[in-house]
Amino acid sequence: MKTLYVIGNGFDLHHRLPTSYGGFKEFAKYSPFARAFERYFAFSSRYKTLDEVWNELEQNLSEFSVDELIDHKTDYYDDDPHEDQFNYEVDTEIDNLTVGLVKMLHDYLTPAEKHPICAGTYLKLDHDARFINFNYTNTLQRIYQIPPANICHIHGTLSGPTPLVIGHGLEHSEYEPPKPIDESLYTDEQLSDMFDSFSQKYQDAVESAHRYYNLSIKDTQSCIALHHVFLYALHDIERVVVLGHSLEEVDYPYFELLNELVRPGCFWQASYYGEENSPKIWDNLERIVSDVTRMGLFEMSELTLHQAPR
């Protein structure tokens, strides 16, 4: 049976690698990214604790409020609206939330590439299978000696030449700056009042803040296009095994495509961690497959070997 494994962060966590969002929170807590993230994302009514906000970091990246950023930085504009400090502060915060996130995540995950694997965590995998790896780490190659040609690193790798792909799943920002004023429609007095209240620097800062949505989007279509040769060769897959991926909405476009590409009647299995999480995994999987007769759940520990793979 030809098998495709889909690898998520739960796979690395099963091997006791330091890749949790809780660990990332501690690692990044004094960074400009962490300060900005907690300032603009930590007050959603959906969460009871700051840990919950961090544990769903990627999903939360879509919750950014431009108005909140502008309000927070307005003091710099009020100090002197003719200076560029206001614009600089807005641009810096956007960089902290986008470029800063990628850099901090890269630095945090890099030690996992050499971290020892705990005994009793090795899994029985089909080494002739193909793998779509949502992680950035080298666990499949380093521990299981999976040939690189059998792995699609859909969001990049820590050792790769391009930035890691992380972000929200919203569409690109539809913000459009105000259109130029048609001066012929107004009196001189009206124009004078408008120009007195208008600031190009302020408008530039608002436009810059809206860049966040496009800079932090997870561009799934570009990722699919980049890896189309690997993906469109999956037409013979008879079984998909999801290991440690939550199947959340932000990655739904990938799974929707996979379900179209693999063989009709392909059986899907997904791992869960803890019985309390299995209903959500099941619901997410059903949304993808839409046929419960081709679905199954299991705990990852069921695949555990007693010794390292050879």
Secondary structure as GFF3:
##gff-version 3
##sequence-region A 1 310
A	DSSP	beta_strand	3	7	.	.	.	ID=ss1
A	DSSP	alpha_helix	9	14	.	.	.	ID=ss2
A	DSSP	alpha_helix	21	28	.	.	.	ID=ss3
A	DSSP	alpha_helix	32	41	.	.	.	ID=ss4
A	DSSP	alpha_helix	50	55	.	.	.	ID=ss5
A	DSSP	alpha_helix	57	60	.	.	.	ID=ss6
A	DSSP	three_ten_helix	61	63	.	.	.	ID=ss7
A	DSSP	alpha_helix	66	79	.	.	.	ID=ss8
A	DSSP	alpha_helix	85	97	.	.	.	ID=ss9
A	DSSP	alpha_helix	99	109	.	.	.	ID=ss10
A	DSSP	three_ten_helix	110	113	.	.	.	ID=ss11
A	DSSP	beta_strand	130	133	.	.	.	ID=ss12
A	DSSP	alpha_helix	139	144	.	.	.	ID=ss13
A	DSSP	three_ten_helix	148	150	.	.	.	ID=ss14
A	DSSP	beta_strand	151	153	.	.	.	ID=ss15
A	DSSP	three_ten_helix	183	185	.	.	.	ID=ss16
A	DSSP	alpha_helix	188	197	.	.	.	ID=ss17
A	DSSP	alpha_helix	200	215	.	.	.	ID=ss18
A	DSSP	alpha_helix	220	226	.	.	.	ID=ss19
A	DSSP	alpha_helix	228	231	.	.	.	ID=ss20
A	DSSP	three_ten_helix	234	236	.	.	.	ID=ss21
A	DSSP	beta_strand	239	243	.	.	.	ID=ss22
A	DSSP	three_ten_helix	249	251	.	.	.	ID=ss23
A	DSSP	alpha_helix	252	261	.	.	.	ID=ss24
A	DSSP	beta_strand	267	272	.	.	.	ID=ss25
A	DSSP	three_ten_helix	275	277	.	.	.	ID=ss26
A	DSSP	alpha_helix	278	289	.	.	.	ID=ss27
A	DSSP	three_ten_helix	292	294	.	.	.	ID=ss28
A	DSSP	beta_strand	295	299	.	.	.	ID=ss29
A	DSSP	three_ten_helix	300	303	.	.	.	ID=ss30
###
